[in-house]
Amino acid sequence: MKLYSYFRSSASYRVRIALNLKGLPYEVVPVHLLRNGGEQFSPEYRKLNPDALVPALVDEVDGEERALTQSLAIIEYLDERHPSPPLLPHDPLDRAHVRGIALSIACDIHPINNLRVLRYLVRNLKVSEDDKNAWYRHWCEQGLAALETTLSRDNRTGRFCYGDTPTLADCCLVPQIANAQRLNCDLSSMPTVMLINEACLAMEAFANAAPAKQPDAE
């Protein structure tokens, strides 16, 4: 498999974690989101992903290379094609719970802090760098605070977001925390979230997926 990735992309980070948890070999193909106006906009890459976003995963299926996009769809594809270890619980209610955590990050926090959104704020709306960073911190802290409440009140929370083995939810949580720390978000009121993050990073699958460990790290 080939993973088209940018080292600091949290969506790419999620997929790297999932691939590592499942022990699947893959080749990282760097797509620099800033160089030359953004390599994701090249005609070659847009053939894989017309949205010009990372990640994209290319897998060979029945002798044909197929390109997959959207990090959560990719992770669920990996979970169905390579079911061990599972990244979603068996029980439908618990699966929905884990998906809910993942989607709260991937759909509510991440999109309004995505690179293209932040660039639009600065370039088109003439928002200052300080105000852009304040925007980022506001939405990230608000979303993670809500997640802290969810996790701290639910008896299914263990060492990880669900029980004592990592799931899809943890694949999403760790990259979001990394972004929050990079932008100096205040995470002091989120002990449950931070303990889960610590437990995840103690595992090689998470540690080796970190931005600093990628071949295109800067």
N, C-alpha and C positions, 0 to 999 in steps of 0.2 A: 504494500500500500504506500501511496505517496500523500503526505499531508502538506498542503500549501498553507503556510503559517507565517505569522509575524511574531517575533519573540515577545513583544509586549501586549499583543492582542489577548484580551481575557477570553474571548470566544475560542481562539486557537488553543489557549492554555487548557481550557476545559477538555478538549478532545485529546490533547497530549496526555492528560491525567488518565482518561478512560483507556486509551491505548496501553499505557503503562500498567494500569491495574490489571488488565487482561493479558499482559505479557505478549502483546502482538508486535511483531517487527514492522517498522515503517521508516520511510525516508522522509526527512523534512526538506521541503522545497521552500526556501525563504521568499517571501513577497514583501518587499519594503514599502510600507504605507506612506512614506514621506519622500523618498529619493525620486528624483526626476518627475516630480509632480504626483508621485504615487504609482508604483508598479502594478497595483491592482486595477488600474485603468487601462492597461495595455490590451490591445486586441487579443493577444494570445491568452491572457488570463481570463478575459471576459468570455472566451469560448467555454471555459470551465464554470464560471460564475458570472452571469450577466449583471448581477447586482454589484459587482466589483467590491466584494467584501471577503474577508478571510474568517474562518478557514474554508478550504475545499478539500475533500478527501477523495482520492481516486483509488478505486478498488477494482480488481479483476473478477468479473462474475461471468461464468460460463464462457471463458475465453475472450471476453470483451471488457475493455476498461470503461468503468462508469464513474461519473463525477457526482459526488454528493455535497450538498451545502446545508447551512444552518447547523450550528454546533449541537443543539439538543436532538435534532433529527439524526445527525451522524452518530451520536452516542447511543441512541436507541437502536439504530441499525446495527451497531457493533454488538450491542447486548443481545439482539435477536440472532445474529449470525454466529456469535461466539458467546454462548450463554454462561460460561463459567470463568470467573466468579460473577454472579449476577449484580447488576447495578440498580435493579428495581426489585422491591419485595414481591412475593407471590400473591398475597392477599390484595384484592382490588381496592379496598379502602386505604390500605397502607401505600399502595402504588400511587394513588391519587394524592396522598399526603406528601410523599417524596417529590412527585411531579410539581405539586403546589409550591414547595420550597424552591425548587429549581426555577420555576417560571416566575416567581416573585423577584428573583435576581435577574434572570435573562430577559424578562419582558417589562418589568417595572423600574428596576434600578439602572441596568446597563444601557438601554437604548438612548436615554436622555443624557447620558454621559459619554456616548460613543464619540470617537475621534471626529467623524464627519459633522456631528452636531456641535461639538466644541469649536471646530474650525468655522462653521457657519456663524456662530455667535460672534467670533472675533472678526472675521473677514467681511461678513455681509451686514451684521447688525452693529459692528464697531464697538462691541463690548470690550472693556479693558481686560488685561490679563488677570488682574486681581479679582474682578467681578466674575470672570469665567471660572476661576478656581473656587470662588465662593458658591457659584451655581453648582459646581461639581460636588463640593462638600455637603451642601444642603440636601440634595437628592440622595446622595449615597448614605449619609448619616441617618436620614429619615427612613429609608428603606431597610437599612441594617438594624435600626432600632426596633422596627416592627418585626423583623425576623427574630431578634433576640426575645421578644415577648412570646412569639409562637414557640420557639424551641424551649424556652425556660419553663413553659407551662405544660408541655406535652410529655406524658410519661413514656412515649416511644423514643424520646431523645436519649442517646447514650454517649459513648465516647465520640460518636459521629452524629450527624443530623438525624439519622434513624438507626438506633441500635448501636452495635459495636463493630460493624463493618461498613466501609465506605459505600456510598450510593451515588446516583446521579446528582443528588442535592449537594454533596460534598465536592463533586467535580465543578459545580458552579460557585460554591461559597468561597473556596480558597483563592481563585483568581480575583474575585471581587474584593476580598480583604487586601490582597496585594496591591490592587489599584488604590484602595482607600488609604493604605499606609503611604503609598508614594505621593499622594496628594494631601498628606497630613490631616486626614479626617480624625475627628475625636471619637475613639472607639472605647473609651474608658468605662462607659456605662453598659458594655456588652460582654460580660464575663463568659456567658455560655457560648456565644459565637466565637470568642477568642480561644477558649479551651478546645473547642472542636477544631479550629484552625491549627492550633498547636499539635493536636493529635494527628491530624492529616500530614502536616509537614514532617513529622517524625518517620513517615513511611517513604521508602525510596521512590515509589511510583509518583508521589506528589513532588518530592524534592527534585527529582530528575526532570520534571516537567516545568520547573520554574523558569522564568524569563532569563535569568542569569546563566542558566545551563544550556541555552540553545545555541546552535552554531552561528546564528545571525545576531547574537547579543552584542550590544554596544555599551 
